[in-house]
Amino acid sequence: MTTRDSIEYLGNEIAENGIPSDPTSLSLLASAARDLGVNDVLVDVMVDDHEPENARVRAFARVSTTVSTALRDGFVPRVERELAPAC
């Protein structure tokens, strides 16, 4: 599954079950976002289970949009490169 597919899956999961529903995918998105230089505060709020859920969802929206835009523009985050099979 690519990072873009993961973002779409995670967005649907959050919409149906709330942001705490898939911490693993959220963590992978956070790694990709940090690799892209997304604002650390946004990423930290997104993954911090002590933050209010509505703040985390808003942070997810901004982080996922930034990551998706970067991927559309051709940047491959470190996380995706590390998981790619060696050819």
C-alpha positions as CSV (number, residue, x, y, z in Angstrom):
1,M,0.0,0.0,0.0
2,T,1.4,3.4,-1.0
3,T,1.5,6.4,1.4
4,R,-1.4,8.0,-0.6
5,D,-3.5,4.9,-0.3
6,S,-2.7,4.8,3.4
7,I,-3.8,8.4,3.8
8,E,-7.1,7.7,2.0
9,Y,-7.7,4.6,4.1
10,L,-6.8,6.5,7.3
11,G,-9.1,9.4,6.4
12,N,-12.0,6.9,5.9
13,E,-11.2,5.1,9.2
14,I,-11.1,8.4,11.1
15,A,-14.4,9.5,9.6
16,E,-16.1,6.2,10.7
17,N,-14.4,5.4,14.0
18,G,-12.5,8.5,15.2
19,I,-8.8,9.4,15.2
20,P,-7.7,6.8,17.8
21,S,-8.9,3.9,15.5
22,D,-5.5,3.3,13.7
23,P,-2.5,4.5,15.6
24,T,-0.1,2.5,13.4
25,S,-1.2,4.2,10.2
26,L,-1.2,7.6,12.0
27,S,2.3,7.0,13.1
28,L,3.5,6.1,9.6
29,L,1.8,9.3,8.3
30,A,3.6,11.3,11.0
31,S,7.0,9.8,9.9
32,A,6.3,10.7,6.2
33,A,5.2,14.2,7.3
34,R,8.3,14.8,9.3
35,D,10.4,13.6,6.4
36,L,8.7,16.3,4.3
37,G,9.3,19.0,6.9
38,V,5.6,19.4,7.9
39,N,5.2,21.7,10.9
40,D,6.2,19.7,14.0
41,V,3.4,21.1,16.1
42,L,0.8,19.8,13.7
43,V,2.3,16.4,13.5
44,D,2.7,16.2,17.3
45,V,-0.9,17.2,17.9
46,M,-2.1,14.7,15.3
47,V,-0.4,11.7,17.1
48,D,-0.8,12.9,20.8
49,D,-3.7,10.9,22.4
50,H,-3.8,13.5,25.2
51,E,-4.9,16.2,22.8
52,P,-8.6,16.8,22.1
53,E,-10.0,14.6,19.3
54,N,-11.2,17.6,17.3
55,A,-7.8,19.2,17.4
56,R,-6.2,15.9,16.3
57,V,-8.6,15.6,13.4
58,R,-7.9,19.1,12.2
59,A,-4.2,18.5,12.5
60,F,-4.7,15.2,10.5
61,A,-6.5,17.1,7.8
62,R,-3.7,19.7,7.4
63,V,-0.9,17.1,7.6
64,S,-2.5,14.6,5.2
65,T,-3.2,17.4,2.7
66,T,0.4,18.6,2.8
67,V,1.8,15.0,2.4
68,S,-0.7,14.2,-0.4
69,T,0.3,17.4,-2.3
70,A,4.0,16.6,-1.9
71,L,3.5,13.1,-3.2
72,R,1.5,14.5,-6.2
73,D,4.4,16.7,-6.9
74,G,6.7,13.8,-7.0
75,F,8.4,13.7,-3.6
76,V,8.8,10.2,-2.1
77,P,9.0,10.3,1.7
78,R,11.7,8.3,3.4
79,V,9.2,5.9,4.9
80,E,7.9,4.9,1.5
81,R,11.5,4.5,0.1
82,E,12.4,2.3,3.1
83,L,9.5,0.0,2.5
84,A,9.9,-0.2,-1.3
85,P,11.3,-3.6,-2.4
86,A,14.9,-3.7,-3.7
87,C,15.0,-4.1,-7.4
